[in-house]
């Protein structure tokens, strides 16, 4: 089955700790994205990547880091600098950035909480 | 900066009713507009995509329209069912990378 897999489903972070959220896609999509969703809020873009070894900051990149070493993988690290990390994190991918027909496909999400 | 607003924030209707969800956006220079469905604690499922040159798209009981000049879109759901209960999100693509999302409309269809 083609799709986007996010893991883990639930994650707990201790204060001062860095944690990494996994996102893997087998859709052969070029572009990948990370969004953050807070209760009652719309999704906000953290980082995106158009191709391997390239990524750009979104609206709320502070306290987060990413890598794109493989086309199918786009892990997100929530660093200790992110003071309010509790949220629902969604990964998405699309065939190509910038097309009018561009549809973003989403994973099932990771819920991060602070202990 | 693009602002996307969805009205109403919540809606409760009896099964069988036809209903309309509204989305408005401030910057009409969009590539496309997308409607998504989100079930509690789950990811997003793409329902319909309307390209900027199109006026509407249909999929089954769903019909979405786009009036780019006025910055408005509507999602029409015909003959609603309890299984339609979810949060519906509207998003617009302004540049080549980021979707701008509204806060969503939480829909409850009661049997």
HADDOCK unambig.tbl for C-alpha pairs under 7 A between the chains (distance, minus, plus):
assign (segid A and resid 40 and name CA) (segid B and resid 103 and name CA) 6.31 0.50 0.50
assign (segid A and resid 41 and name CA) (segid B and resid 103 and name CA) 4.82 0.50 0.50
assign (segid A and resid 42 and name CA) (segid B and resid 101 and name CA) 5.26 0.50 0.50
assign (segid A and resid 42 and name CA) (segid B and resid 102 and name CA) 5.20 0.50 0.50
assign (segid A and resid 42 and name CA) (segid B and resid 103 and name CA) 4.08 0.50 0.50
assign (segid A and resid 42 and name CA) (segid B and resid 104 and name CA) 6.82 0.50 0.50
assign (segid A and resid 43 and name CA) (segid B and resid 101 and name CA) 5.82 0.50 0.50
assign (segid A and resid 45 and name CA) (segid B and resid 98 and name CA) 6.77 0.50 0.50
assign (segid A and resid 90 and name CA) (segid B and resid 43 and name CA) 6.83 0.50 0.50
assign (segid A and resid 97 and name CA) (segid B and resid 96 and name CA) 5.22 0.50 0.50
assign (segid A and resid 97 and name CA) (segid B and resid 97 and name CA) 5.56 0.50 0.50
assign (segid A and resid 98 and name CA) (segid B and resid 95 and name CA) 6.55 0.50 0.50
assign (segid A and resid 98 and name CA) (segid B and resid 96 and name CA) 3.51 0.50 0.50
assign (segid A and resid 98 and name CA) (segid B and resid 97 and name CA) 6.14 0.50 0.50
assign (segid A and resid 100 and name CA) (segid B and resid 31 and name CA) 4.85 0.50 0.50
assign (segid A and resid 100 and name CA) (segid B and resid 32 and name CA) 5.50 0.50 0.50
assign (segid A and resid 100 and name CA) (segid B and resid 51 and name CA) 5.49 0.50 0.50
assign (segid A and resid 101 and name CA) (segid B and resid 51 and name CA) 6.42 0.50 0.50
assign (segid A and resid 105 and name CA) (segid B and resid 46 and name CA) 6.99 0.50 0.50
assign (segid A and resid 106 and name CA) (segid B and resid 43 and name CA) 5.98 0.50 0.50
assign (segid A and resid 106 and name CA) (segid B and resid 44 and name CA) 5.60 0.50 0.50
assign (segid A and resid 106 and name CA) (segid B and resid 45 and name CA) 6.93 0.50 0.50
assign (segid A and resid 107 and name CA) (segid B and resid 43 and name CA) 5.56 0.50 0.50
assign (segid A and resid 108 and name CA) (segid B and resid 42 and name CA) 5.19 0.50 0.50
assign (segid A and resid 108 and name CA) (segid B and resid 43 and name CA) 4.06 0.50 0.50
assign (segid A and resid 109 and name CA) (segid B and resid 42 and name CA) 6.45 0.50 0.50
assign (segid A and resid 109 and name CA) (segid B and resid 43 and name CA) 5.55 0.50 0.50
